Amino acid sequence: MIEYALNFGFVCVALALLMNLYRLTVGPTTADRVLAVDTMAINAIALLVLFGIGQATAMYFEGALLFAMFGFVSTVAYCKFVLRGDIIE
């Protein structure tokens, strides 16, 4: 039963990634593109967690935490760059 749930989760996250990729390429504003990249990072975290459940190892959960921290910092830095034109004050 867990295999079916994992496969369903992989399909749902893959569809979400495709929709985010569409928003990234077609998005009319820069804010749409930033949100698409941030959501893609969240979907990548979900893929890591699903893969960790499927492999029954905790290593992927640690990778998901690191990826979440990196995604947050990069999104904040890019938003600051878009708003102010400079990252370091």
C-alpha positions as CSV (number, residue, x, y, z in Angstrom):
1,M,0.0,0.0,0.0
2,I,2.8,2.4,0.8
3,E,4.2,1.9,-2.8
4,Y,0.9,3.1,-4.3
5,A,0.9,6.2,-2.0
6,L,4.5,7.0,-2.9
7,N,3.9,6.6,-6.6
8,F,0.8,8.9,-6.3
9,G,2.9,11.4,-4.4
10,F,5.7,11.3,-7.0
11,V,3.1,11.9,-9.8
12,C,1.5,14.8,-7.9
13,V,4.9,16.5,-7.2
14,A,6.0,16.0,-10.8
15,L,2.8,17.7,-12.1
16,A,3.4,20.5,-9.7
17,L,7.0,20.9,-10.9
18,L,5.7,21.0,-14.5
19,M,3.2,23.7,-13.6
20,N,5.9,25.7,-11.8
21,L,8.2,25.4,-14.9
22,Y,5.4,26.8,-17.0
23,R,5.0,29.8,-14.6
24,L,8.8,30.3,-14.6
25,T,9.0,30.5,-18.4
26,V,5.7,32.4,-19.1
27,G,5.4,34.4,-15.9
28,P,4.7,38.0,-16.9
29,T,6.5,39.6,-14.0
30,T,9.7,39.0,-12.1
31,A,7.7,38.3,-8.9
32,D,5.9,35.4,-10.6
33,R,9.2,34.0,-11.6
34,V,10.6,34.3,-8.1
35,L,7.6,32.6,-6.6
36,A,7.9,29.8,-9.2
37,V,11.5,29.2,-8.3
38,D,10.6,29.2,-4.6
39,T,7.8,26.8,-5.1
40,M,10.0,24.5,-7.2
41,A,12.5,24.4,-4.3
42,I,9.6,23.3,-2.0
43,N,8.6,20.7,-4.5
44,A,12.2,19.4,-4.6
45,I,12.2,19.1,-0.9
46,A,9.0,17.1,-1.1
47,L,10.7,14.8,-3.7
48,L,13.6,14.3,-1.3
49,V,11.2,13.4,1.5
50,L,9.3,11.0,-0.7
51,F,12.4,9.4,-1.9
52,G,13.7,9.1,1.7
53,I,10.5,7.3,2.7
54,G,10.8,5.0,-0.3
55,Q,14.4,4.1,0.5
56,A,13.7,3.9,4.3
57,T,16.8,6.0,5.2
58,A,17.2,9.3,7.1
59,M,19.9,10.7,4.9
60,Y,17.4,12.2,2.5
61,F,15.6,14.0,5.3
62,E,18.8,15.7,6.3
63,G,19.4,16.7,2.7
64,A,15.8,18.1,2.6
65,L,16.5,20.2,5.6
66,L,19.7,21.6,4.1
67,F,17.9,22.2,0.8
68,A,15.1,24.1,2.7
69,M,17.6,26.3,4.4
70,F,19.4,27.0,1.1
71,G,16.1,27.7,-0.7
72,F,15.0,30.2,1.9
73,V,18.2,32.1,1.9
74,S,18.4,32.2,-1.9
75,T,14.8,33.4,-2.2
76,V,15.3,36.2,0.4
77,A,18.5,37.3,-1.3
78,Y,16.9,37.4,-4.8
79,C,13.9,39.3,-3.5
80,K,16.2,41.8,-1.9
81,F,18.2,42.1,-5.1
82,V,15.0,42.7,-7.1
83,L,13.6,45.3,-4.7
84,R,16.8,47.2,-3.9
85,G,19.3,46.3,-6.7
86,D,21.9,45.3,-4.2
87,I,22.2,42.3,-1.9
88,I,24.9,43.6,0.5
89,E,24.3,46.9,2.1
